[in-house]
Amino acid sequence: TSGAVAVEYPPGFPFILVALFWLAQSTGISEALWIQGSTLAALGLASTLLYRLAAMVVGPQRGLVAAALWITCPFHLWLAKQPHSEIVFLPLFYTALLLYVSLLRRGGSRIALACGVFCGFAALVRPIALLFPVVLASGLLLTRSTSWRRWLGRSAFILVGCGLVLLPWEGWARARTGVWIPVSTSGPRAVVDGLTFAVARRDFRAATDTPADVRVLMSDVAERKRRGELRTLGQIIGLLRDKAVEDPTAVSRLFLWKAARAWYGTDAGRSLEIYGLAVQLGYLVISLVGSLLLWRESGLGRAWVLSTVLIVVYFWAMTIIVLSIVRYMTPVMGLLLPGAAVTLCRLADAAPRDVPVE
């Protein structure tokens, strides 16, 4: 309403909300029902896409197990509580990955272009996907799924497809602001929030136990933010570089803590996080075992494991850079479930079929 150019967040999710609000006004059905219905539809579509993805990699039976694990995953179900942008992101993300797996199976340039297009749409919803096309192109190279010439061509098509989606928004934002932006301008704010979350208290955040040296570091960052000294990524990097020289232990502890919290932490920081950690450890253990088993199988198994490691590490690094919460990692948790399905199916096959009756 103020007339200011809204570029702090990418336009994908706001456009969808506007469409839902218009539908609510046109039909007389409440906005809450439209939002909840679209949430359930998006989560259902994401589950179907994940099944198709898992079925391509580990087979239909294991794919059903992977889908069942995803549907019952507490972190996935938690997204249905309120309209997070991850809900819209999930179908786009998994569609891009389906097309990527098709490329691993010798798909052509059209599939690569479509893969890039869905990467672009995903980035317009969640900026974390901005470099995702580069990650997928790197995955094609690491898995050695094709020749150098074809790899260059398919990688180019992925990047072009993404660019075709992003450039209209980038051009509009450049015309309105006078600068090129990396999808949104929220980057520096998000990074600072991730460096100060334990001391920059909000009404919904609980107190977080923090090592004394890390709390001092966070307090210094918060004070510099208050003075307006951390408005750009360059300023933030410069401060962290100076702090790493001054107190490397505190900086190391901070980022190790953030790396762990990325798998179970919440924005509210409630004590229930410990239960999330226990659940997450269970998923990670069976997924790791299944990935080791999948590595030894023929077909797409080894390529999928390599690709999953690359994608998960990318999302993990991006989450550590900003606010380390499990919500940002939930999309890639689905990629671990084909491995978990392999573990469970192997255990089922090893279980005794007949129980002697005494």
Helices and strands as residue ranges (DSSP letters): H 12-27, H 31-58, H 60-71, H 74-78, G 79-81, H 85-104, H 109-125, G 127-129, H 132-142, H 148-177, H 187-196, H 212-226, H 233-246, H 248-261, H 273-295, H 301-321, H 326-350
